């Protein structure tokens, strides 16, 4: 599909005038950015990847098939591109780094677990992420926090990105966000995007919980993610992260490089495999 197809879908699916204009303007902005920028990297083989604050990442459960779609069409919301039923059908989910990280440390962080500590009335008084390398200390943390009750689950990133604890997801794209500031203003998870304006872009069954939780973020409903209206152009992809299976598959690595010739490819150790 092309821009006109997406504009037609937006006009058909969004009835409210103000929100329709917001979405149409976002599509126009997307296409203006789609031709203006290609990131350049300075990496050599074996280098440690360093990710700056506000870097965006997105893992695809379709793996190489999903990467093909992103390379050819950009990262496009499900309401336009199809795919799994989403809480945010008109937006794309990305992980938005709140700090600078070496990639190896970021992978270690999100491959761990998210823990919530509860008091005797079952109120969560604290949450935190325990990195993969520190999971053995989880019970020390529980004791230190004098916890009556606690629960732990894998992080959201570990479910949807290549990680140290699962092999189902084998590929993620890394976006350079330096020139995307205007596009990123339409982030459904940012409270500056008003409750009323985001309503038509959020699944009806989820809206009430969404509005409440996005104002009270913790390590379960995280401030580490963004939901960008419509999509992000593929020419802003600076790197591709692969899991343990793909890093050993030369055919896959060659295809990734052919799809996105300007990117670097790196592994879960945070090292550059292909330049």
C-alpha beads as a LAMMPS data file, in Angstrom:
LAMMPS data file: protein, C-alpha beads

275 atoms
274 bonds

1 atom types
1 bond types

-500.0 500.0 xlo xhi
-500.0 500.0 ylo yhi
-500.0 500.0 zlo zhi

Masses

1 110.0

Atoms # bond

1 1 1 0.000 0.000 0.000
2 1 1 1.025 3.620 -0.466
3 1 1 0.256 6.912 1.289
4 1 1 -3.103 7.373 -0.420
5 1 1 -4.216 3.914 0.699
6 1 1 -3.324 4.721 4.306
7 1 1 -5.086 8.097 4.122
8 1 1 -8.239 6.376 2.841
9 1 1 -8.150 3.859 5.704
10 1 1 -7.708 6.653 8.249
11 1 1 -10.639 8.623 6.828
12 1 1 -12.841 5.522 6.860
13 1 1 -11.978 4.291 10.377
14 1 1 -11.766 7.571 12.304
15 1 1 -15.022 9.536 12.348
16 1 1 -14.264 12.378 14.765
17 1 1 -12.954 15.394 12.887
18 1 1 -10.196 16.454 15.284
19 1 1 -8.741 12.978 15.754
20 1 1 -9.028 12.264 12.033
21 1 1 -6.934 15.350 11.304
22 1 1 -4.356 14.302 13.919
23 1 1 -3.965 10.922 12.215
24 1 1 -3.919 12.311 8.667
25 1 1 -1.274 14.863 9.661
26 1 1 0.797 12.092 11.230
27 1 1 0.664 10.059 8.015
28 1 1 1.748 13.098 6.001
29 1 1 4.605 13.717 8.433
30 1 1 5.655 10.060 8.211
31 1 1 5.987 10.322 4.434
32 1 1 7.863 13.602 4.579
33 1 1 10.424 11.909 6.843
34 1 1 10.534 8.758 4.732
35 1 1 12.834 10.429 2.195
36 1 1 14.962 12.761 4.267
37 1 1 17.310 10.706 6.409
38 1 1 19.435 7.581 6.535
39 1 1 21.486 7.040 9.721
40 1 1 25.210 6.383 9.538
41 1 1 27.135 4.322 12.040
42 1 1 30.793 4.308 13.016
43 1 1 31.036 0.681 14.190
44 1 1 33.653 -1.904 13.270
45 1 1 33.331 -5.680 13.595
46 1 1 33.406 -6.747 17.233
47 1 1 32.680 -3.280 18.622
48 1 1 30.455 -2.866 21.657
49 1 1 27.182 -1.184 20.703
50 1 1 26.317 1.919 22.714
51 1 1 22.731 3.166 22.715
52 1 1 21.946 6.747 23.675
53 1 1 18.932 7.950 25.622
54 1 1 15.735 8.048 23.492
55 1 1 16.927 5.283 21.160
56 1 1 13.876 3.265 20.046
57 1 1 13.719 -0.528 19.616
58 1 1 11.042 -2.862 18.286
59 1 1 11.052 -6.663 18.212
60 1 1 8.944 -8.594 15.716
61 1 1 7.410 -11.974 16.559
62 1 1 7.367 -12.715 12.800
63 1 1 11.176 -12.660 12.855
64 1 1 12.698 -12.471 9.346
65 1 1 9.255 -12.259 7.733
66 1 1 8.432 -9.344 10.008
67 1 1 11.728 -7.667 9.229
68 1 1 11.015 -7.944 5.504
69 1 1 7.704 -6.149 6.056
70 1 1 9.353 -3.406 8.099
71 1 1 12.190 -2.956 5.599
72 1 1 9.830 -2.607 2.638
73 1 1 6.917 -0.746 4.249
74 1 1 8.214 0.794 7.468
75 1 1 6.936 -0.046 10.941
76 1 1 3.196 0.484 10.449
77 1 1 0.312 0.161 12.948
78 1 1 -1.900 -2.910 12.843
79 1 1 -5.030 -1.000 11.834
80 1 1 -3.262 -0.346 8.526
81 1 1 -0.924 -3.326 8.155
82 1 1 -2.891 -6.160 9.787
83 1 1 -1.360 -8.490 12.379
84 1 1 -2.239 -9.365 15.966
85 1 1 -5.077 -7.610 17.760
86 1 1 -3.466 -4.765 19.662
87 1 1 -4.307 -2.537 22.596
88 1 1 -3.272 0.332 20.339
89 1 1 -4.404 -0.604 16.803
90 1 1 -3.484 2.795 15.366
91 1 1 -0.006 2.961 16.921
92 1 1 3.279 1.047 16.902
93 1 1 4.888 -0.067 20.149
94 1 1 8.563 0.695 20.708
95 1 1 10.918 0.562 23.663
96 1 1 12.152 4.059 24.442
97 1 1 15.434 4.189 26.350
98 1 1 15.381 6.480 29.379
99 1 1 19.147 6.334 29.837
100 1 1 22.325 5.708 27.865
101 1 1 23.229 1.996 27.776
102 1 1 25.791 -0.341 26.380
103 1 1 23.584 -2.797 24.514
104 1 1 24.920 -5.755 26.525
105 1 1 23.791 -4.062 29.756
106 1 1 20.384 -3.212 28.308
107 1 1 19.851 -6.836 27.222
108 1 1 20.894 -8.014 30.691
109 1 1 18.455 -5.545 32.260
110 1 1 15.376 -6.521 30.291
111 1 1 16.138 -10.261 30.298
112 1 1 15.530 -10.259 34.037
113 1 1 12.265 -10.012 35.934
114 1 1 9.832 -7.358 37.142
115 1 1 8.947 -7.668 40.809
116 1 1 6.190 -5.995 42.816
117 1 1 6.305 -5.782 46.615
118 1 1 2.979 -5.749 48.513
119 1 1 2.087 -4.861 52.095
120 1 1 -0.359 -6.803 54.289
121 1 1 -3.335 -5.076 52.641
122 1 1 -2.112 -6.255 49.212
123 1 1 -1.160 -2.756 48.104
124 1 1 1.905 -2.585 45.874
125 1 1 4.303 -0.172 47.548
126 1 1 7.314 -0.686 45.291
127 1 1 8.259 -2.213 41.952
128 1 1 11.622 -2.795 40.319
129 1 1 13.362 -4.704 37.549
130 1 1 15.994 -7.233 38.600
131 1 1 18.470 -7.775 35.720
132 1 1 19.216 -11.265 34.445
133 1 1 22.695 -11.260 35.996
134 1 1 21.256 -10.419 39.427
135 1 1 18.324 -12.815 39.525
136 1 1 20.116 -14.912 42.150
137 1 1 19.790 -11.946 44.506
138 1 1 16.011 -11.679 44.111
139 1 1 15.303 -13.193 47.526
140 1 1 17.812 -10.852 49.140
141 1 1 15.808 -7.962 47.692
142 1 1 12.586 -9.462 49.032
143 1 1 14.086 -9.766 52.515
144 1 1 15.561 -6.256 52.363
145 1 1 12.182 -4.766 51.483
146 1 1 10.472 -6.549 54.422
147 1 1 7.843 -7.843 52.029
148 1 1 4.585 -9.422 53.133
149 1 1 3.744 -10.564 49.603
150 1 1 5.463 -10.275 46.258
151 1 1 5.033 -11.311 42.647
152 1 1 7.464 -11.528 39.783
153 1 1 7.165 -11.928 36.027
154 1 1 9.404 -11.549 33.019
155 1 1 9.773 -8.007 31.723
156 1 1 7.674 -6.902 28.765
157 1 1 10.820 -6.423 26.725
158 1 1 11.856 -10.041 27.308
159 1 1 8.572 -11.209 25.747
160 1 1 8.770 -9.097 22.615
161 1 1 12.519 -8.661 21.988
162 1 1 15.380 -11.100 21.418
163 1 1 16.459 -11.954 24.955
164 1 1 18.544 -14.258 27.123
165 1 1 15.494 -16.211 28.332
166 1 1 13.586 -17.123 25.147
167 1 1 14.365 -17.936 21.506
168 1 1 10.961 -17.290 19.934
169 1 1 11.782 -13.698 18.986
170 1 1 15.004 -13.539 16.970
171 1 1 15.090 -10.038 15.531
172 1 1 14.563 -6.426 16.587
173 1 1 15.206 -3.115 14.880
174 1 1 17.029 -0.195 16.494
175 1 1 15.822 3.253 15.436
176 1 1 17.866 6.441 15.491
177 1 1 15.368 8.938 16.963
178 1 1 17.533 12.057 16.635
179 1 1 15.424 13.485 13.794
180 1 1 12.083 11.993 14.811
181 1 1 11.060 14.434 17.548
182 1 1 7.969 15.777 15.747
183 1 1 6.725 12.290 14.862
184 1 1 7.258 11.105 18.436
185 1 1 5.051 13.860 19.850
186 1 1 2.065 11.656 19.027
187 1 1 2.857 9.031 21.662
188 1 1 -0.320 7.550 23.152
189 1 1 1.519 6.738 26.385
190 1 1 2.535 10.357 26.938
191 1 1 -0.015 12.098 29.181
192 1 1 0.461 15.324 27.201
193 1 1 -1.537 13.586 24.434
194 1 1 -4.955 14.253 25.975
195 1 1 -7.314 11.531 27.194
196 1 1 -9.989 12.618 24.740
197 1 1 -7.658 12.791 21.737
198 1 1 -6.193 9.320 22.295
199 1 1 -9.543 7.610 22.940
200 1 1 -10.328 6.614 19.337
201 1 1 -6.809 5.203 18.914
202 1 1 -7.035 2.784 21.873
203 1 1 -9.003 -0.476 21.907
204 1 1 -12.380 0.086 23.622
205 1 1 -12.002 -2.810 26.056
206 1 1 -8.691 -1.400 27.296
207 1 1 -9.314 2.349 27.327
208 1 1 -10.430 2.841 30.961
209 1 1 -7.506 0.851 32.375
210 1 1 -5.131 2.524 29.932
211 1 1 -6.108 6.050 30.975
212 1 1 -5.710 5.181 34.656
213 1 1 -2.439 3.304 34.315
214 1 1 -0.625 5.708 32.022
215 1 1 -0.859 8.317 34.778
216 1 1 0.514 5.934 37.429
217 1 1 3.346 4.165 35.662
218 1 1 5.527 1.659 37.464
219 1 1 7.791 -1.196 36.362
220 1 1 4.775 -3.235 35.193
221 1 1 2.995 -0.500 33.216
222 1 1 6.318 0.961 32.249
223 1 1 7.630 4.371 31.304
224 1 1 10.115 2.524 29.116
225 1 1 7.734 2.187 26.168
226 1 1 6.022 4.422 23.650
227 1 1 3.078 3.898 21.298
228 1 1 3.650 6.099 18.262
229 1 1 0.644 6.975 16.147
230 1 1 0.673 5.356 12.656
231 1 1 4.325 4.310 12.336
232 1 1 8.055 4.953 11.933
233 1 1 9.853 4.947 8.544
234 1 1 12.395 2.186 7.911
235 1 1 15.081 4.649 6.826
236 1 1 15.537 5.548 10.513
237 1 1 16.680 2.004 11.372
238 1 1 20.334 2.209 12.398
239 1 1 20.871 -1.359 13.588
240 1 1 19.354 -4.836 13.870
241 1 1 19.609 -6.980 17.011
242 1 1 19.491 -10.745 16.491
243 1 1 18.997 -13.647 18.895
244 1 1 21.183 -16.706 19.406
245 1 1 19.712 -18.678 16.486
246 1 1 20.019 -15.929 13.907
247 1 1 23.544 -14.889 14.897
248 1 1 24.726 -18.345 13.728
249 1 1 22.749 -18.273 10.468
250 1 1 24.844 -16.664 7.714
251 1 1 21.977 -16.847 5.244
252 1 1 19.748 -14.841 7.571
253 1 1 22.501 -12.315 8.326
254 1 1 23.153 -11.842 4.609
255 1 1 19.450 -11.289 3.961
256 1 1 19.206 -8.704 6.744
257 1 1 22.138 -6.828 5.241
258 1 1 20.568 -6.968 1.781
259 1 1 17.265 -5.663 3.144
260 1 1 18.900 -2.810 5.077
261 1 1 22.367 -2.219 3.591
262 1 1 23.261 0.759 5.809
263 1 1 22.687 -0.937 9.200
264 1 1 24.966 -2.769 11.592
265 1 1 23.871 -6.182 12.919
266 1 1 24.591 -7.071 16.544
267 1 1 23.973 -9.918 18.999
268 1 1 22.737 -10.296 22.571
269 1 1 26.278 -9.788 23.854
270 1 1 26.047 -6.272 22.427
271 1 1 28.766 -6.946 19.828
272 1 1 28.706 -5.972 16.163
273 1 1 28.532 -9.036 13.875
274 1 1 28.089 -7.404 10.466
275 1 1 28.800 -3.882 9.207

Bonds

1 1 1 2
2 1 2 3
3 1 3 4
4 1 4 5
5 1 5 6
6 1 6 7
7 1 7 8
8 1 8 9
9 1 9 10
10 1 10 11
11 1 11 12
12 1 12 13
13 1 13 14
14 1 14 15
15 1 15 16
16 1 16 17
17 1 17 18
18 1 18 19
19 1 19 20
20 1 20 21
21 1 21 22
22 1 22 23
23 1 23 24
24 1 24 25
25 1 25 26
26 1 26 27
27 1 27 28
28 1 28 29
29 1 29 30
30 1 30 31
31 1 31 32
32 1 32 33
33 1 33 34
34 1 34 35
35 1 35 36
36 1 36 37
37 1 37 38
38 1 38 39
39 1 39 40
40 1 40 41
41 1 41 42
42 1 42 43
43 1 43 44
44 1 44 45
45 1 45 46
46 1 46 47
47 1 47 48
48 1 48 49
49 1 49 50
50 1 50 51
51 1 51 52
52 1 52 53
53 1 53 54
54 1 54 55
55 1 55 56
56 1 56 57
57 1 57 58
58 1 58 59
59 1 59 60
60 1 60 61
61 1 61 62
62 1 62 63
63 1 63 64
64 1 64 65
65 1 65 66
66 1 66 67
67 1 67 68
68 1 68 69
69 1 69 70
70 1 70 71
71 1 71 72
72 1 72 73
73 1 73 74
74 1 74 75
75 1 75 76
76 1 76 77
77 1 77 78
78 1 78 79
79 1 79 80
80 1 80 81
81 1 81 82
82 1 82 83
83 1 83 84
84 1 84 85
85 1 85 86
86 1 86 87
87 1 87 88
88 1 88 89
89 1 89 90
90 1 90 91
91 1 91 92
92 1 92 93
93 1 93 94
94 1 94 95
95 1 95 96
96 1 96 97
97 1 97 98
98 1 98 99
99 1 99 100
100 1 100 101
101 1 101 102
102 1 102 103
103 1 103 104
104 1 104 105
105 1 105 106
106 1 106 107
107 1 107 108
108 1 108 109
109 1 109 110
110 1 110 111
111 1 111 112
112 1 112 113
113 1 113 114
114 1 114 115
115 1 115 116
116 1 116 117
117 1 117 118
118 1 118 119
119 1 119 120
120 1 120 121
121 1 121 122
122 1 122 123
123 1 123 124
124 1 124 125
125 1 125 126
126 1 126 127
127 1 127 128
128 1 128 129
129 1 129 130
130 1 130 131
131 1 131 132
132 1 132 133
133 1 133 134
134 1 134 135
135 1 135 136
136 1 136 137
137 1 137 138
138 1 138 139
139 1 139 140
140 1 140 141
141 1 141 142
142 1 142 143
143 1 143 144
144 1 144 145
145 1 145 146
146 1 146 147
147 1 147 148
148 1 148 149
149 1 149 150
150 1 150 151
151 1 151 152
152 1 152 153
153 1 153 154
154 1 154 155
155 1 155 156
156 1 156 157
157 1 157 158
158 1 158 159
159 1 159 160
160 1 160 161
161 1 161 162
162 1 162 163
163 1 163 164
164 1 164 165
165 1 165 166
166 1 166 167
167 1 167 168
168 1 168 169
169 1 169 170
170 1 170 171
171 1 171 172
172 1 172 173
173 1 173 174
174 1 174 175
175 1 175 176
176 1 176 177
177 1 177 178
178 1 178 179
179 1 179 180
180 1 180 181
181 1 181 182
182 1 182 183
183 1 183 184
184 1 184 185
185 1 185 186
186 1 186 187
187 1 187 188
188 1 188 189
189 1 189 190
190 1 190 191
191 1 191 192
192 1 192 193
193 1 193 194
194 1 194 195
195 1 195 196
196 1 196 197
197 1 197 198
198 1 198 199
199 1 199 200
200 1 200 201
201 1 201 202
202 1 202 203
203 1 203 204
204 1 204 205
205 1 205 206
206 1 206 207
207 1 207 208
208 1 208 209
209 1 209 210
210 1 210 211
211 1 211 212
212 1 212 213
213 1 213 214
214 1 214 215
215 1 215 216
216 1 216 217
217 1 217 218
218 1 218 219
219 1 219 220
220 1 220 221
221 1 221 222
222 1 222 223
223 1 223 224
224 1 224 225
225 1 225 226
226 1 226 227
227 1 227 228
228 1 228 229
229 1 229 230
230 1 230 231
231 1 231 232
232 1 232 233
233 1 233 234
234 1 234 235
235 1 235 236
236 1 236 237
237 1 237 238
238 1 238 239
239 1 239 240
240 1 240 241
241 1 241 242
242 1 242 243
243 1 243 244
244 1 244 245
245 1 245 246
246 1 246 247
247 1 247 248
248 1 248 249
249 1 249 250
250 1 250 251
251 1 251 252
252 1 252 253
253 1 253 254
254 1 254 255
255 1 255 256
256 1 256 257
257 1 257 258
258 1 258 259
259 1 259 260
260 1 260 261
261 1 261 262
262 1 262 263
263 1 263 264
264 1 264 265
265 1 265 266
266 1 266 267
267 1 267 268
268 1 268 269
269 1 269 270
270 1 270 271
271 1 271 272
272 1 272 273
273 1 273 274
274 1 274 275
